[in-house]
Amino acid sequence: MAQPPDISETFVREVDENIRRDRLRDFFKEHGGLIAAAVILFLAASGGFIWYQQHKQQRAEGHVEELAQIYKDIGLGNTTKAPAQLNDLAQSSSEGVRATAMFTRAALAIQQSDTKLAVATYKKIADDSSFPQPYRDAALIRQTALEFDQLQPQQVIARLEPLTKPGEPWFGSAGEMTALAMIKQGKTKQAGQLFASIAKDKSVPDTVRDRSIQIAGSLGADASAALGPQAQ
């Protein structure tokens, strides 16, 4: 009696592989043109991205060289072309170049007694969320210092509140302006306490701490121990 053929796992696997191969061949026959086009587009996009990154880096390097030349010219007193050059660099795609150009433009405006332009430039930096927070905080401090006499005390206090905390990088400057605003409000006790806190914060520059000790004392707040026994 004849036995049925033995359909082994090897045979089934071979048939399955043949079917898969045929399907793959048919797929490439049907969609080969689209696949080739997609590969070409991918390669073109990759090449374009690499070129753009290199071009961007080269432009940034060129902008840094321009900044260096501008600083050199300003140092020599040649400031005629600097405003226009800095305005152009303030549009740079490089974040660092853009921020540096804007800070320099504001500083140059102060030098040229154009406080209004300086304030507007610092405000633009402070309000630009694309800049890292340290840039924005520095600009806010400079803006507030220039506007201080024109602002209401509560405006100063509210604006600098996030920076007026022990340990914050700008605690010294922000704290001093906030305390002075408190004095304008007649809150001398609170102002003295804030000056004392500044004096005790070792991250604050010594010159600011020394000044804070003196002002705190004049307001009835004892901060003489802030700099150690030798300062008493």
ABEGO torsion letter per residue (X at the ends): XBBBBBBBAAAAAAAAAAAAAAAAAAAAAAAAAAAAAAAAAAAAAAAAAAAAAAAAAAAAAAAAAAAAAAAAAAAAGBAAAAAAAAAAAAABABAAAAAAAAAAAAAAAAAAGBAAAAAAAAAAAAABAABBAAAAAAAAAAAAAAAAAABBAAAAAAAAAAABBBGBAAAAAAAAAAAAAAAAAGBAAAAAAAAAAAAABAABBAAAAAAAAAAAAAAGBBAAAAAEAAAX
